[in-house]
Amino acid sequence: MIIRDIFREIYYYKVKKMSPMQFRIFHLKRIGMEIGEDCKIYSDRLETNEPYLIKIGSDVMISPEVALLTHDASACYYLPDATDLFGRITIGDHCFLGYGAILLPGVSIADHCIVGAGSVVTKSFNTPGMVIAGNPAKEIGTLEQLREKNEPYSMNVHGKGSRKAYLLANEDKFIGARK
């Protein structure tokens, strides 16, 4: 990081009173990424050489270590006059991208979709409300099916005081606790 970037971060954190999340989204928009309202971006791996090829809808949560790849440099090894292949990435509204997911060039994700942790998305998924997971990613169900499956295990830890005490008192709701 160069001195100019350090001063810029200090300015936005201290003077403009931006949270690290707000600063990350501000920075990504400033370099050309299109990002909707009410997004939560926890990944530091979204910055690409072509941020203007990425469109993220509103109310999207991107977990840590998610990578959005807008180009593929392997083309130079098998196409004699090429250096790269490029593609836009579009993520619809109300989507969740799990930890470590990778989206490859040219991929679109429809509204209300969940991409599972560690998934490698090699093609577009245009049906809203789907759960996508795997390597390569495929549709594994609908949001409604996921809701029904996980309802017995769901908890809300906000406002419960000690998170540790609450969780340990409700171990019967842990995934895998019921057979």
C-alpha positions as CSV (number, residue, x, y, z in Angstrom):
1,M,0.0,0.0,0.0
2,I,1.4,3.4,-0.9
3,I,1.4,6.5,1.3
4,R,-1.4,8.1,-0.8
5,D,-3.6,5.1,-0.1
6,I,-2.9,5.2,3.6
7,F,-3.9,8.8,3.8
8,R,-7.0,8.2,1.8
9,E,-8.1,5.4,4.2
10,I,-7.4,7.6,7.2
11,Y,-9.4,10.4,5.6
12,Y,-12.5,8.2,5.0
13,Y,-12.3,6.2,8.3
14,K,-11.6,9.2,10.6
15,V,-12.9,12.3,8.8
16,K,-15.8,11.0,6.8
17,K,-16.7,8.5,9.5
18,M,-17.1,5.6,7.2
19,S,-17.1,2.0,8.5
20,P,-14.7,-0.4,6.8
21,M,-17.7,-1.9,4.9
22,Q,-18.9,1.5,3.7
23,F,-15.3,2.4,2.6
24,R,-14.9,-0.9,0.7
25,I,-18.2,-0.3,-1.2
26,F,-17.3,3.3,-1.8
27,H,-13.9,2.2,-3.2
28,L,-15.4,-0.5,-5.4
29,K,-18.0,2.0,-6.8
30,R,-15.3,4.6,-7.4
31,I,-13.2,2.2,-9.5
32,G,-16.2,1.4,-11.7
33,M,-18.2,-1.5,-10.1
34,E,-22.0,-1.1,-10.2
35,I,-23.3,-1.9,-6.7
36,G,-27.0,-1.6,-5.6
37,E,-28.3,-0.4,-2.2
38,D,-28.0,-2.2,1.1
39,C,-25.2,-4.6,0.1
40,K,-22.8,-6.2,2.6
41,I,-19.4,-7.0,1.1
42,Y,-17.0,-8.9,3.3
43,S,-14.6,-10.1,0.6
44,D,-11.4,-8.3,-0.2
45,R,-11.0,-10.3,-3.4
46,L,-13.6,-8.5,-5.6
47,E,-11.2,-5.9,-7.0
48,T,-10.3,-7.0,-10.5
49,N,-8.6,-5.3,-13.4
50,E,-12.1,-4.8,-15.0
51,P,-14.4,-3.6,-12.2
52,Y,-16.6,-2.0,-14.8
53,L,-17.6,-5.5,-15.9
54,I,-19.3,-6.3,-12.6
55,K,-22.8,-5.5,-11.6
56,I,-24.1,-6.3,-8.1
57,G,-27.8,-5.9,-7.4
58,S,-29.4,-4.5,-4.2
59,D,-29.5,-6.3,-0.8
60,V,-26.7,-8.7,-1.7
61,M,-24.4,-10.3,0.8
62,I,-20.9,-11.4,-0.3
63,S,-19.0,-13.5,2.2
64,P,-15.2,-13.3,2.8
65,E,-12.9,-14.8,0.2
66,V,-15.4,-14.6,-2.6
67,A,-13.7,-14.0,-6.0
68,L,-15.3,-12.5,-9.1
69,L,-13.1,-13.2,-12.1
70,T,-13.8,-11.1,-15.2
71,H,-11.0,-12.5,-17.3
72,D,-9.3,-15.8,-18.1
73,A,-5.6,-15.4,-19.1
74,S,-5.2,-19.1,-20.0
75,A,-6.3,-18.3,-23.6
76,C,-2.8,-17.2,-24.4
77,Y,-1.7,-20.9,-24.1
78,Y,-4.1,-22.3,-26.6
79,L,-5.2,-19.4,-28.8
80,P,-2.2,-18.0,-30.8
81,D,-3.4,-14.4,-31.1
82,A,-5.2,-14.0,-27.8
83,T,-4.1,-12.9,-24.4
84,D,-7.4,-13.2,-22.4
85,L,-11.0,-14.0,-22.5
86,F,-13.4,-11.5,-20.9
87,G,-16.9,-11.6,-19.5
88,R,-19.3,-9.6,-17.4
89,I,-20.5,-10.8,-14.1
90,T,-24.0,-9.9,-12.9
91,I,-25.5,-10.8,-9.5
92,G,-29.2,-10.2,-9.0
93,D,-31.0,-8.6,-6.1
94,H,-31.3,-10.4,-2.7
95,C,-28.6,-12.9,-3.3
96,F,-26.1,-14.5,-0.9
97,L,-22.6,-15.7,-2.0
98,G,-21.1,-18.1,0.5
99,Y,-17.5,-18.1,1.8
100,G,-14.9,-18.7,-0.9
101,A,-17.3,-18.9,-3.9
102,I,-15.7,-18.2,-7.2
103,L,-17.6,-16.7,-10.2
104,L,-16.0,-17.0,-13.6
105,P,-16.2,-14.6,-16.5
106,G,-19.6,-14.3,-18.2
107,V,-21.7,-15.6,-15.2
108,S,-25.1,-14.2,-14.2
109,I,-26.9,-15.1,-11.0
110,A,-30.7,-14.5,-10.9
111,D,-32.5,-12.7,-8.1
112,H,-33.1,-14.4,-4.7
113,C,-30.3,-17.0,-5.2
114,I,-27.9,-18.5,-2.7
115,V,-24.4,-19.6,-3.9
116,G,-23.0,-22.2,-1.5
117,A,-19.6,-21.8,0.2
118,G,-16.7,-22.9,-2.0
119,S,-18.7,-23.2,-5.1
120,V,-17.2,-22.6,-8.5
121,V,-19.8,-21.0,-10.8
122,T,-18.8,-21.7,-14.4
123,K,-22.2,-20.9,-16.0
124,S,-25.2,-18.6,-15.5
125,F,-28.2,-19.5,-13.4
126,N,-31.2,-17.5,-14.6
127,T,-34.0,-19.1,-12.5
128,P,-34.8,-16.9,-9.4
129,G,-34.9,-18.4,-5.9
130,M,-32.4,-21.3,-6.5
131,V,-29.7,-22.7,-4.2
132,I,-26.5,-23.2,-6.2
133,A,-23.5,-25.2,-4.9
134,G,-20.7,-27.4,-5.9
135,N,-17.7,-27.6,-8.2
136,P,-18.8,-27.0,-10.9
137,A,-21.9,-25.3,-9.3
138,K,-25.3,-26.7,-10.1
139,E,-28.8,-26.1,-8.8
140,I,-29.3,-28.2,-5.7
141,G,-32.8,-27.0,-4.7
142,T,-35.0,-24.0,-4.1
143,L,-35.0,-21.4,-1.3
144,E,-38.2,-22.9,-0.1
145,Q,-36.7,-26.4,0.2
146,L,-33.7,-24.9,2.0
147,R,-36.0,-23.0,4.4
148,E,-38.0,-26.2,5.2
149,K,-34.8,-28.2,5.8
150,N,-33.2,-25.7,8.1
151,E,-36.2,-24.3,10.0
152,P,-35.8,-26.7,12.9
153,Y,-32.2,-25.5,13.4
154,S,-32.7,-21.8,13.0
155,M,-31.8,-19.4,15.8
156,N,-31.7,-15.7,16.3
157,V,-28.7,-14.7,18.5
158,H,-29.3,-10.9,18.4
159,G,-30.1,-9.4,21.8
160,K,-29.6,-12.7,23.7
161,G,-26.8,-11.4,25.9
162,S,-23.9,-13.9,26.0
163,R,-23.8,-15.7,22.6
164,K,-21.8,-18.5,24.1
165,A,-24.3,-19.1,26.9
166,Y,-27.3,-18.9,24.5
167,L,-25.7,-21.3,22.0
168,L,-24.7,-23.9,24.6
169,A,-28.2,-23.7,26.2
170,N,-29.7,-24.5,22.8
171,E,-27.4,-27.3,21.5
172,D,-30.5,-29.3,20.5
173,K,-31.0,-26.8,17.7
174,F,-27.5,-27.4,16.2
175,I,-27.3,-28.9,12.7
176,G,-26.7,-32.6,13.1
177,A,-28.0,-32.7,16.7
178,R,-31.3,-34.2,15.6
179,K,-31.3,-37.6,13.9
